[in-house]
Amino acid sequence: MNASELIQTVLIYALPVLFAITVHEAAHGYAARYFGDPTAAMLGRITLNPIKHIDPIGTILMPLLLYFSTSGAFLFGYAKPVPVNFGNLRNPKRDMIWVALAGPASNFFQAILWAIVLVVLVTTNTHERFFLEMSRAGIMVNLVMWAFNLFPLPPLDGGRILAGLLPTKMAMTFSRIEPFGFFIVLALVVFGIVGTIWLRPLMDMGYTVINWIITPLVALLR
């Protein structure tokens, strides 16, 4: 990939990625406030300002290093987590599930929006490759974030959802994995386990659901 292609690729993905991580983290904060914890709101994290959610290492440095070191074959990153004091939630065990689910749900909703944009562009005979590719990138990036964050291991959202569903004693034991969870998940990603048994099947399902949702729109615009 030459310099011009690299710049174009970065520009195509920049907006979808910024929206994906920003809305994801803001959704966690909004859900936490709704269920009784104002921590994120007081720290100004319920915002669509991406600067508030960007982690210099996890959002910028790590993805770039991995992209160049693997020639684009492997990409991983994370945003600055929204602080949530689960003890402030009205029903901590139950409400933790909804707070954790809010982030991935926001990504799936964004994937649907990008799919609608793509349908409108195609059906109106817009042939500008940049916007078509950006729409496809928006769908893919958000489905990756949706599926990956639902992986049932803390500190990912799926791990918190599972902890909220387990009986209290089992949930406490399971939550002890969290300090090591990031490294476990990273190892599973590197060895292709997460991609094979989780990401690909879930993303295939996501694409199927989105196609089902936008089919009436496609028929209407034809």
N, C-alpha and C positions, 0 to 999 in steps of 0.2 A: 504494500500500500504506500503510494507516494504522499508527499506532504499535502497536496490539494485534496486528495481523497480522504485523508485523515481529518483535515479541517472540516470537510463537508459532513463526514460521519459524526464528528463531535457536535456540529451544529444541528444535525438531524435529531440526535438523541438528547441534546441539552434541555430543551423545553419539556419534553415528556418526563425526563428523569427528575427535573426540579419540581414539577407539579406532583409527580408520584410520591416523592419523599416528603414534600411540604404538606400536602393534603393528608397523607398517612399519619404524620405526627400530630398535626392539628386535630385530626379526628379523635385520636387517643385523648388529647387534652379536653376537647369538647365533651366527650363521653364521660370522662372523669368528673368534670364540673357538673354535668347533668345528674350524675349519681351521688354527688355530695362532696367531692374533693376539689377544692379551688386552687390547689398547688400550682398546676400548669398555668392557670389563668393569672395568678399573682406574679408569676415569673415571665409573663408575656409570651408564652409558648402556644397560645391558641391564636395563631396568626398564619397568614399565607405568605409572609415574608420568608423566603428560603434561607436567608442569612441566619435566622434564629434557629434553624434546624440542621444546618450543615455542620458536619464534623470534619475538620481539615484532613484528618488521617483517613477516616472511614468512608467519607463521601467523595474525596478528591484524590488523595495520594494513593491509597490502596487500589482503587479501581484502575487508575492509570498504570501503576506498576504491574498489576496483573495482566492488563490488556496488552502491554508491550512485551512482557516477559513470556506470554503464551501465544503471541500473535493473534490475539482476539478470541482464542479458544475458550478462555475461562475468565469470568468477570464476577467480582464479588465486592460488596460494599455495604455501608450502613450509615444511617443518620444519627444525630444526637438524640438519644431516647428522651421522650417527654417524662418528666418526673411525676410519679403518681404515688400518693400516700394511701395505700389501700385501706388503712385503718380509718380513714375519713369517710369511706364509702358507706352508704346507709346499710347495705347488706354486703359486706366485703367479699364473701365467697361467691355469691351470685353475681354481684355487679362487676367483679373482676373479669368475668367472662365477657360481658358486654363491652367493657373498656378495651380489652385485648382484641375483641372481634372488630371493633370500629375501624382500626387501621387497615387490615386486609379488605374489609368491606368497601372502604373508600377507594381502594385500588381497583377492585372489580367494577365498581361504578364508573371509574375513570376509563377503564378499558372499553366499556360499553359506549361512553361518550366519544372516544377516539374512533371506534368502529362506525358510529353514526357519521362523524366527520368524513371518514373514508368513503362511505356509501354516497354521501352528498357530492363529494369531489368527483367520484367515478361517474355517477349518473348525470352530472352536469357537464361531463366531457372536459373536466379540468385535467390537463395533461402535464402540469408542472410536477416533475419528479420529486422535487424537494418536499413539497407538502404531502404528496402521496406516501413517500417513505417516512416522513415524520408521523403520519397517522398510523402506519403499520408499526412503527417503533413504539408509539404510545400504547397500542394494544399489547404488544409483546412485553414491554417493560412493566406495565401494570399487572399483567398476568403472572409474570415472574415474581414480583413482589407479593402478590396475593397468595400464590401457591407456596413460595418459600417461607413466608412469615407464618403460615399455618402449620409448618412442620412441628410435630408435638414434642418439642424439647425446649425447656427454658434456656436462655432468656427470650426466645422467639415467642410471638403471640400465641402460637399453637400450644406451646408448653404451658402458658398461663391459662389458656382455655381448658386444657386437660386437667390442670391442677384444680380449677374451679369445679370440674365435673366429678373428680374423685372424692371418695369419703375423706373426711378431715384428716385422719391419721395417715392415710396413704398419701394425701396431698402434701402434708408436711414432709414426709420422707422423700417424695418425688422432687420437691422444691429444693432440696439440698444439692441437687445436681447443678443448680444455676451458676455457681461460681466457675464451674468447668464446662458449662453448656456451650459457650461460644467456641471453645477449642474442639469440643466433640463434633459440633456441627461443621466446623471448618474442615476437620479431617474427613468427615463423611462426604462433604462436597468435593474435596480434592480427589478422593478415591472413586468418585462417580456414583456413590450409593444413593445420595439424596436425589440426584438427577434421574437415575434409573427407576427407583421405586416410588418416588414422590413427585418431583417436578413435572416430568413428562406426562404421566397419567393425569395429573390434576390440570395441567395446562391444556391437554387435549380435551378434557371435559369442559374447561373454561371456554375454549374456542367453539365447542359444540353449542354450549348454552348461548353464547353471544350471537352465533349464526342464527339460532332459533329466535332470539329476541329481535334481531334486525331484519329478519325475512319479511315481515309485513311492511317495513319502511321501504325495502328494495322494490317490493311489488307496487307500492304506492307511487314511487318516483319514476317508475318505468313508463 
